[in-house]
Structure formats: C-alpha cells, structure tokens
Amino acid sequence: MTYLRVTVASWGIDLYTPEGEEIFRQINEDGVRVFKAQPGFIKFCMIRSDRHTTMSVAEWRSEACGKQGALAYRNWMRESGIADKVVLEDYDGEVVASS
C-alpha cells in the first residue's frame, strides 16, 4: 500500500485576496515542482475550504519517500516565505483502503 500525508493549514491571510491567489499560484507551479522532483511521489491535491483554511493530501510510494518529500516541500515553503503565513497540522499513515 501507499503512504499519505494530510495537512490542514490555518492561514494568517485571506485566501480570497490577490495575495492568497498568488500563494496558490506559487504552490501550483513551484511547490508541485518540488514534490514531482522527489523519489516515490505519486500525487498532490489541495482544497481551499474557507477564507483561512486549506487541506492537502500528498500520496507517496512509501513512508520514507513521504517523509523525505515533506521535508523538501517544507524547506521550499520556508525559502519562499509562505511558511511565515501559515500554521500546519499534519496527519500521515499507510493507505489501508482506496479505490
């Protein structure tokens, strides 16, 4: 089975502003590129659930790949300045059912 990392993000900005849209553009272009460069990466999805909350899921071939990939992504978030605008809550584990 594969490994998932689920992140609930609480943002200190309004995600329906030009600043929020710019962050989504950065994540969709540069952040996703960081994920794709990591061994074992399968898929990343993010939703905006309200003005200050997003939820994302990253799927990996193994826990080791997922942990290393998350570290690379978090480093990118710090370098880009995005990490200063958000508090992250992570959940992770082996996929036990899927379709």
N, C-alpha and C positions, 0 to 999 in steps of 0.2 A: 504494500500500500504506500501511497504518497504521504507527504507531510504538509500541513497547512499552518500558516501564521495569520491570525486575525487580529487587526488593530482597530481600536476605537480611538479616534482622535478628537480632542477638545481644542478648538482653535480660539485664539485671542483676537481674531478679526472676524468681520462679517464676510462670509464666503460668497455672498451675492453682490459683492462690490468688484470694481476693476482689480483691486489688489488680490481678492480671492480668485478671480478668473486667471490672473497672471500666475498665481501659485499652481493652479490646476494645469495650466499650460506647461510650466516647468516640470511638474511631476510627470505629465503625459509624455513629454519629449525627453527630458534629461534623466528623470528618475527611472522611467521604464527602461531606458537605455542601460542604466546601471544594473537593473535586475537581469536584463537579457544577456549581459556580459558574464553573469555568474554561472558556474557549472551547476547543473541539475535544476535550473529554473524551468518552470512549466508555464505559469500564468499569474497575472496580477490584475485585480479589479478593485475599483474604489467607487463608493457612492457618497453623495452629499445628502445627509438625512435631514439637516436643518441648517440654519444660518451659521452655526458654530460647531457642527459635528460631521465628521466623515467616518466611514467604516471601510476597511480594505481587507482583502484576502490575497495572500500570495501562496501559490502552490509550488512545491519542490519535490524532487525525486527522493530525497532523504532528509532526515533531521539535520545531519551535518551540513548538507548543502543549504538548507533553510537558515540555519544559524549564521553561517558564513555570509550568505546573501543578505540577511537582515543587517548584519554588521556593516557591510559595504554600503547599503542603502542609507543607514543612519549616518555614516560618515559623510555621504553626499548631502544629506539634509543639513548637517552642521555647516559644511563648506558653503552651501548655497544660502544660508541664513534662514531657511524655512524652519529649522528646529527651534528657533527663538520665538516662533509664533504659535507653538502647539505643545500640548501635553498628550503623551501616548500611553495607552493601556493595551498590553499585548496578551493574547491567548494563543497557544500553539499545541499541536499534537499530531499524532498519526491519524490518517483518514481511516475510519472504520466502516464507512458506508458511502457510496457515491453512485451516480447514475451516468 
